[in-house]
Amino acid sequence: MRPTLAASPSAAEHFEAVETLRAELEKNPALGRRAQSAAGGMVYTTRIEGTGLRPTLTVTYVHDAAPPEPGLIRIALVSPVRFTGGDTEF
């Protein structure tokens, strides 16, 4: 059985948080920290702080057009922040 967003409140909250971030990044693509890219594209990383229902998430995204063009924000990777002890808390 494949999980759906409705089956997991946690998944639904993750999706909502990432969509909210994507909308904000469309207004200001350089909010994140620029990352090294072998392809030389505009790759950035940022994070979404955790809540009681969701761990802190690291988000890697690509902005496909240089400002001032609006371009598109493409979310490439979303992963929970994990530290050496395996804990997601600070």
N, C-alpha and C positions, 0 to 999 in steps of 0.2 A: 504494500500500500504506500503510495506516495503522499507525503505530508502536504497540506495546503495551508494557506495563511489563516483561514478560518479555524483550523484545527489547533493552532498554537497562538495564544495571545502574545507570546514572546516574539514569534516570527512577524506578527502583524505590527508590533511596536517597532521592530527593527526596520521593516519596510517603510513605515511612516517617518521614522527618523532620517533614513537615507533619502527619501523623497523630499523632505523639508530641506535637508542640506543641499541636494541637487538644485532646488529652486533658488536657494541663496547663492550658490556658486554661479548660476547663470547670470546673476546681477553683478557679481564680483568674483571672477574666476581665479584671481590670484590670492584668495583668502588662505589657501593652503601653503605648504612649504614646497618649493620646487625640488623635485627629485631627479637623480641622474637617470638618463634614458639612453640606451644604446642606439635607438633610432633617432635621437635628437629632438623628439617631440616635446610638447609642453605637458609633462607629467608632474602631478602634484600629489602630496599626501596631506591629510588632515585627520582630525578625530572628532568623534561625537562622544561627549561625556556620558557616562553610564547613569542609569536610574535604578530604582529598586527592582524593576522588571528586566533590565537589559544591562549587560556589561558595557564598558567603554569600548567603542569600535574604532578601528583604524580604517580610513577610507582612502583608497588610491584612485585618482581620476585623471582623465585626459581632457584638456581644453584644445579643441581642434582648429581654432583660428586665433591668430594674434589680435590683441586689442588694437584698435577700438571696435573691430568687427565683433558682433555678438557671439558667433560660433556656437558650438554645442558642447555640453558637458557630458562626458561618457564615464560613468562609474565603472571602473575596471575591477576593483577588489574591495570587499568589505570583510574584515576579520576582527575577532575580539582581541583586545590588548591582553597579552599574557606576559608575565614576568617570570624570572628564573624559577621561582617556587611553584609555578603553574597557577598562581592565584591571579584573578582578574582585578583585584582591588589594589589601590595604592598603598 
